[in-house]
Amino acid sequence: MAADIEELKKKVLDYMAKKSKFKPKMYFKDLCKADESAKMREIKKAASALVQEEKVEYWSSGSTTLYSLKGASAKEAATFHEEKE
């Protein structure tokens, strides 16, 4: 049975908000833990929809793509630069 996309988006956002304090960037497999009863393809569609809505952003190292809440990467970079000074 297909999960409702809006419900999945909410679960993914809630999961990311909860975990972002400890892990600001997440692999797709981490997002799948938001609802283990949903199929991976459904989670992928929900994550892609969140990126299009600009609530979540991609981060890529060139070989790996990670997801983060919008602005979390900027906050992480600012914190890193403050610690260096």
C-alpha positions as CSV (number, residue, x, y, z in Angstrom):
1,M,0.0,0.0,0.0
2,A,1.4,3.3,-1.0
3,A,2.0,5.9,1.7
4,D,0.5,9.3,1.4
5,I,3.2,11.7,0.1
6,E,2.2,14.6,2.4
7,E,2.4,12.3,5.4
8,L,5.8,11.0,4.3
9,K,7.2,14.5,3.8
10,K,6.1,15.4,7.3
11,K,7.8,12.3,8.7
12,V,11.0,13.0,6.8
13,L,11.1,16.7,8.0
14,D,10.4,15.7,11.6
15,Y,13.1,13.0,11.4
16,M,15.6,15.4,9.9
17,A,14.8,18.1,12.5
18,K,15.2,15.7,15.3
19,K,18.5,14.3,14.1
20,S,20.0,17.5,12.6
21,K,21.3,18.6,16.0
22,F,23.8,15.7,15.9
23,K,24.0,15.0,12.2
24,P,23.3,18.0,9.9
25,K,23.8,16.1,6.7
26,M,22.2,12.7,6.0
27,Y,22.5,10.0,3.5
28,F,19.3,8.7,1.7
29,K,19.5,5.5,3.8
30,D,19.2,7.7,6.9
31,L,16.0,9.3,5.5
32,C,14.5,5.8,5.0
33,K,14.5,5.4,8.8
34,A,11.9,8.1,9.0
35,D,9.3,5.6,8.0
36,E,10.6,2.0,7.7
37,S,7.2,0.7,6.5
38,A,7.4,3.0,3.3
39,K,9.1,1.8,0.2
40,M,12.4,3.4,-0.7
41,R,11.0,4.9,-3.9
42,E,8.2,6.6,-1.9
43,I,10.8,8.2,0.5
44,K,12.8,9.3,-2.6
45,K,9.7,11.0,-4.1
46,A,9.0,12.7,-0.7
47,A,12.6,13.9,-0.4
48,S,12.7,15.2,-3.9
49,A,9.4,17.1,-3.3
50,L,10.9,18.6,-0.2
51,V,13.9,19.8,-2.2
52,Q,11.6,21.3,-4.9
53,E,9.7,23.1,-2.1
54,E,13.1,24.4,-0.8
55,K,12.6,22.9,2.7
56,V,15.5,20.4,2.2
57,E,18.7,20.9,0.1
58,Y,21.1,18.6,-1.5
59,W,24.8,18.7,-0.7
60,S,27.3,16.9,-2.9
61,S,30.9,16.1,-2.5
62,G,31.1,15.0,-6.1
63,S,30.7,11.4,-5.5
64,T,28.1,11.3,-2.7
65,T,24.9,13.2,-2.3
66,L,23.6,14.1,1.1
67,Y,20.4,15.8,2.3
68,S,20.1,18.6,4.9
69,L,17.5,21.0,6.2
70,K,17.5,24.3,4.3
71,G,20.2,26.5,5.8
72,A,21.8,23.8,8.0
73,S,24.9,23.7,5.8
74,A,25.4,27.4,6.1
75,K,24.9,27.2,9.9
76,E,27.5,24.4,10.1
77,A,30.0,26.4,8.0
78,A,29.5,29.5,10.1
79,T,30.1,27.5,13.3
80,F,33.2,26.0,11.8
81,H,34.7,29.4,10.9
82,E,33.9,30.8,14.4
83,E,35.7,27.9,16.0
84,K,38.8,28.5,13.8
85,E,39.2,32.1,14.9
